[in-house]
Structure formats: structure tokens, C-alpha cells
Amino acid sequence: MTIRYGIRWDGKGKPKSVRIAALALAAMALLAPAGARASVPMEHVAGGTGITALAPDGGGVDVALIDTGVAPVGALAEPGRVVHGPDFSREGITPGLATLDSFGHGTHLAGLIAGTAPGARLVSLKVAGAEGETELGRVLRALQWVREHRYDGGLDIRVVNLSLGVDGHRQGYRRDVIAWAVEQLWHEGIAVVAAGGNRGPMVRMLDLPAADPFVIAAGASDTFTTVDPADDRVASFSSRSRTRPVDVVAPGVSLASLRVPGSALDLEFPGARAGQDGFRGSGTSQAAAVVTGVAARLLSAHPELSPDQLKALLVQGAVDLPDPAEADGAGRVDLTGSLDRPVPDADAVRQRWAPAILDVRRLRQALKASDSVGAVNAEWAGRRWSGRRWSGRRWSGDSWVSIG
């Protein structure tokens, strides 16, 4: 079973320059030469998400990013911007590599979350190294750590970003271990944003854990490199489903974020570089990171929100696109629209889906397979995890190729 990042790197074109802009969104803007797909700067992302300079910036909200680690590059090197939790990857016991991003994916997403919600603090939990591979047990241990340590040392983790997933299966989410795990976080007040997957219109199902109806499933929209969101459409690669579509979509095509020089992706896809500091990528990974940032901003405005209320506001404030609901769900996420809505009654929006059921045998198997880093207690609510082994380069999406 393959665990895959929801991202495809743009491999064509060599942008001429990169500039780090101290905008109200504290994000970057990049320029590309004629004939190449232009990088989408954060002002375009703002247009595609209804973010204004006067909106809450995510202050007071901590966001857990379970990914390949975060490198101290750009604004992510600023003191206090990123808190590094345990390294659950195979590199966790290697001096000079622990917690750092040798693959390049986590840093790219961290830059997008920080650009979308510049006031939020990131908590990085590394589960994969330079090979871009991990096991289910490592992801489960990271989720467990969030649950047990969400308030440690002044933290207040309110959102978890999971830009990863595996193929959904016909039996649905109810007997999937990762679905059970994210539901435990959800019911304890931690919202989970998951990448819907990059398998386009053919497969007709989302990746797990996005296929779990409790979480916030994010699909990707295409801004067509314009600030005006009027021309936005669902990206061609974004996964669709009639039975469980994504909840919202957000910009996810050719997004500019931070580069990790010398990382596996940087070396493998030099055409995705944007100047000295930038890197371009597309996928539901990026879209999930943007939705995570919008969610942090909404929680900054309404700290009292439960995950169900947060999800309801994101859905209610979304702007419908001319695509079918199976592709865009409620539509393009829109912070202004969500902020304009009254906070919904908690009971009225409480999700009453059938819960996932824990498979204790698979739980044990998963944790045993990931025991090479043994510094973390393998218990979650007194039970042991199990699950399928996940590995591979794709992580919730298509292969690492250009999309033009």
C-alpha cells in the first residue's frame, strides 16, 4: 500500500527571478518567463481564498504539520516560527538530519501555511526522510503525539495538516486505522485537513484519510495565474467523488513556496526551481496547506469553534464554482464569506457519521513495523495501533512530473 504526498512538481521552465515580499500576507511572489507556466504568488492565493489584509492572521493558533520535516529557510528560519516535535522518520536517529527536511515536501507546505496564515505557529512532526517513504505506524505515532502533547510548553494545536494518503477502498473508511486515528483527534477538538488526492475524474473516490467524512477534505483549484477568482476552476488532477466529495477546494496549481537546496526533490526536479529560494508545485497537498491556513485564520477570529463548527463555516462561506459538486464540494474556500457568517449552533452542525472502528491487530502490526525509532510511547488510549505498510514517492497524488 502506497502512501503519497498530494503534490506534483512543475518541471518546465526556468523562472528568471524570485522576490520575497513583505505583504500583508507575509508571502512570496515569483515571476516566470514567457512560455512557461507562471508561478502563482500569494496575492493570487489570497484572491482565490477570500483573504484580505484586515482579516485575522491566525495568531494564537498552532498548526501541526505531519510531513517530511521543515528546513530553516526563508521566514521559516525566524525564531519561534516553527516548533520541531519528535522525528518519527528513519532519519530521527541521524545527527544533522533529525527534524530537517531532506526531501523538500514538508518545507514547501510549511511555506504555504505560513504565507496563508502568517500569525499561526507551525509544529513540525517528521515522518519521512530523503527517500520520501514512510510507514503507517510512523504517521500514527505522530498523530498520537499531537493528541498527547497539544498543550505542552504553551502550545495550542488546533489544526493538523495531513497532505498524505492512500487509495480509498470499496469498504469505505469505517475499518481503516488512519481514519479511526484522525477521528480521535477530531472528537477531542483538533480539526484535521486532509488532501483529497490527485487522481482526477477517473477513480471516483478520495484518498484516505480525506475519504473519512468527519475531516475537512481539500481539493485543488486552478487560479489560471490571475488574482481575480472569477476564472477559477477545479484543477484537472483533483480527485472527484459523488458519494464523498471534497468539502472545499483551494488554489493548488503551480504554487510558489520555499525551496530546500540539495533536497531530494530539488535535485530531482531542477526545473521546478524559482530563482534562488523558490520552488513551484501543484497538487492537493498544496491546496490542503492553503485550507489549513484559512482554517487557522478562522480559528483566530473564533477561538471557541469546535472542529464541526469550523468545518461548517468553511463550507457555508465557500463560493461555488462552475464545476460539479463531486469535484468542488461546496466550492472555493472563502475566508471573507466564512467570517461574514454567524457562528453556527454546535448541535445543529454536529456530524453524526458512523465512526471508524479500530482494528487492534493492524494497530499492533503498524507500530511494530515502525519501531526503529523507539523513543515514543506506542500507546493511544491504552490500545496499540496496527495497519498496512505505506511507502512510496507519491503520497496522496500523482507522480512527480510537470503539469505544463
QUINORNOR-V353999 format. One record per backbone hydrogen bond with DSSP energy under -0.5 kcal/mol. CO is the residue of the C=O (numbers start at 1). NH is the residue of the N-H. If there is no record, write none. Layout:
BEGIN
[[CO:NH] [CO:NH]]
END
This chain:
BEGIN
[[1:391] [3:395] [4:165] [4:395] [5:7] [6:285] [6:286] [8:282] [9:11] [15:275] [17:31] [19:21] [19:29] [21:23] [23:26] [27:21] [28:42] [29:19] [31:17] [33:36] [39:41] [40:256] [41:44] [41:45] [42:46] [43:47] [44:48] [46:49] [46:50] [46:51] [49:335] [50:336] [52:55] [57:119] [57:120] [58:61] [61:121] [62:158] [62:159] [63:123] [64:66] [64:161] [65:67] [65:125] [67:127] [67:128] [71:73] [73:76] [74:77] [75:78] [78:81] [81:122] [82:84] [83:85] [83:124] [86:88] [86:126] [89:92] [90:93] [91:94] [93:95] [94:97] [94:98] [97:100] [99:70] [100:102] [102:264] [103:265] [104:108] [105:109] [106:110] [107:111] [108:112] [109:113] [110:114] [111:115] [112:116] [113:117] [117:120] [119:60] [121:63] [122:83] [122:124] [123:65] [124:85] [124:126] [125:67] [126:88] [126:89] [129:132] [133:129] [135:138] [135:139] [136:140] [137:141] [138:142] [139:143] [140:144] [141:145] [142:146] [143:147] [144:148] [145:149] [146:150] [149:152] [150:157] [151:154] [152:155] [156:62] [156:158] [158:191] [159:64] [160:162] [160:193] [161:66] [162:164] [162:195] [163:6] [165:4] [165:396] [166:208] [169:172] [173:176] [174:357] [176:180] [177:181] [178:182] [179:183] [180:184] [181:185] [182:186] [183:187] [184:188] [185:188] [185:190] [186:189] [189:191] [191:160] [192:194] [192:216] [193:162] [194:218] [196:207] [197:239] [199:202] [199:203] [200:240] [207:211] [208:166] [209:212] [212:215] [215:217] [216:194] [217:247] [217:248] [218:196] [219:250] [220:235] [221:223] [221:252] [222:233] [223:226] [228:231] [229:232] [233:222] [235:238] [237:200] [247:330] [248:219] [249:333] [250:221] [252:254] [252:283] [254:40] [255:281] [257:279] [259:261] [260:263] [263:267] [264:268] [265:269] [269:272] [270:273] [272:280] [273:15] [274:278] [277:259] [278:274] [279:257] [280:10] [281:255] [282:8] [283:287] [284:288] [285:289] [286:290] [287:291] [288:292] [289:293] [290:294] [291:295] [292:296] [293:297] [294:298] [295:299] [296:300] [297:301] [298:302] [302:305] [306:310] [307:311] [308:312] [309:313] [310:314] [311:315] [312:316] [313:317] [315:318] [318:320] [319:332] [324:327] [324:328] [325:329] [326:241] [328:331] [331:249] [332:319] [334:338] [335:339] [336:340] [337:341] [338:341] [345:349] [347:350] [358:360] [359:363] [360:364] [361:365] [362:366] [362:387] [363:367] [363:385] [363:386] [364:368] [365:369] [366:370] [367:370] [368:371] [370:373] [372:374] [378:385] [380:383] [383:380] [385:367] [386:363] [388:136] [394:7] [399:401]]
END
